[in-house]
Amino acid sequence: MNMTQKTSPTVSAAMLVIGNEILSGRTQDANIQHLGIELGLRGIQLQEVRIVADIEKDIVDAINTLRQRYNYVFTTGGIGPTHDDITSECIAKAFGVANTPHPIGFKLLADFYASKDIEFNAARQRMAHTPEGATLIKNEVSMAPGYCMDNVYVMAGVPRIMRNMLDGILPLLKGGAVVKSHALTTDLPEGLIAEHLKSIQNVFDGKIDIGSYPKDRKVKKGYIVSLIIRSSDEEALSISVNQLQEKLIELGGKVVDGEVEEEVLFA
Amino acid sequence: MNMTQKTSPTVSAAMLVIGNEILSGRTQDANIQHLGIELGLRGIQLQEVRIVADIEKDIVDAINTLRQRYNYVFTTGGIGPTHDDITSECIAKAFGVANTPHPIGFKLLADFYASKDIEFNAARQRMAHTPEGATLIKNEVSMAPGYCMDNVYVMAGVPRIMRNMLDGILPLLKGGAVVKSHALTTDLPEGLIAEHLKSIQNVFDGKIDIGSYPKDRKVKKGYIVSLIIRSSDEEALSISVNQLQEKLIELGGKVVDGEVEEEVLFA
């Protein structure tokens, strides 16, 4: 981590997942975790996710709230050719512009379908519509592009396409301080170590964040709590990890570096 | 489905997932899909999900927005004994009441820890705190209860505990019309069928909802789009499924009942 990163402010992001199928439970979302990890590696903190249905007002309101509150907004879903794909109309409405054929995207898809001898009909042309002023994002999987509109990045919901689009977006983003994390796993229950976690976190006064994650176990012995210490300050991270490790041992605990898959019954 | 269900209005729900670990990508959420499915089976539509960090203002604001907008709100995460478990303080603040030891919950946990010869210390006592006026929700996995506060149901984040608490909550909820769904899978691309989906949905004027989900395929042949027709009106559902099936065959497509796992390349 270099000095620029150390002193730069937090860069924040939100994600808007658009799709009835996630809310009904038909589909398990596979994009939130991927985005959270990829942004984190680049010093961008995913701070909020919203999942909304294919309802215009809900999408427009969410976009306008999130794009003002966070540095970046990433959407997934709703950019295909069918009637339930209303993301572009909604983004256009949120920005108060028209949703029109993008000259480059339109030609790209027209040529693509011509080369396959497939009719470039009205439904397929919808995939070449973007809010006026949008910049296209490449889709190497299925051709129909995503796009960026100001600080809002619009991606497909199909995970393989989303990941391909994100790969093209990531180099364009400006990250802040990269938050590094260190995991310790212990056999001590949360209820015993809670006050010490709080004390150590308080000593570093906002520089570190300790998360405590009990494992879901059916057995009664073994490593039962993962402690994740996170900081963008490597020195603070290192010192606090050492302090925590010493405290856990002082309390009679076993401690291992990293996470251990076991399960917890009570705190 | 009986007449009461047919004519009852939509019952709506939102979910608030509280936890830095989901946003950072460290943990894959496993509760959203389960809640969406279980509510749907009881005629309650999950209409929005928000995932927020362990930040008081974010949690309080989300709770107050969602509990006014939806019939039910379900939260997961942040009710353990450690410093990062701040859900109860936040719910209390959202309702403008104190977060105090719940008489029944306090005795329950005091007796439980006494029986295990484990100190019922301040950290563990935190798990017996609820907003004043809360009704406890049983936790048969790890004892520390969830609770209900007006229309807000507060559950643990560990999936096995969340599911156990939800099992106790579901019989208490009043559902509306149960939305049934029927899946058709076809080898026709979305771009070809898009206009017909829209026409059929329009004929039923709000009574049915058709979702179109392309499969992520690497091969070029096979079944590539799942169409999910949803309705709380069984007659409308049945007629629209038949109409859609006939239209797909008329367009030269193969159609199968249900979903087929294949993958799509372009629309």
Interface residues (C-beta under 8 A of the other chain):
Chain A: V17 N20 E21 I22 L23 S24 G25 R26 T27 Q28 D29 I32 Q33 H34 L35 G36 I37 E38 G40 Q45 L46 Q47 E48 V49 R50 I51 V52 A53 D54 D58 G80 P81 T82 H83 D84 D85 F112 K116 I118 E119 N121 A122 A123 R124 R126 M127 V141 S142 M143 A144 V158 P159 R160 I161 V179 S181 P189 E190 G191 L192 I193 A194 E195 L197 K198 Q201 D209 I210 G211 S212 Y213 P214 D216 I228 R230 V264 L265 F266 A267
Chain B: V17 N20 E21 I22 L23 S24 G25 R26 T27 Q28 D29 I32 Q33 H34 L35 G36 I37 E38 G40 Q45 L46 Q47 E48 V49 R50 I51 V52 A53 D54 D58 G80 P81 T82 H83 D84 D85 F112 K116 I118 E119 N121 A122 A123 R124 R126 M127 V141 S142 M143 A144 V158 P159 R160 I161 V179 S181 P189 E190 G191 L192 I193 A194 E195 L197 K198 Q201 D209 I210 G211 S212 Y213 P214 D216 I228 R230 V264 L265 F266 A267
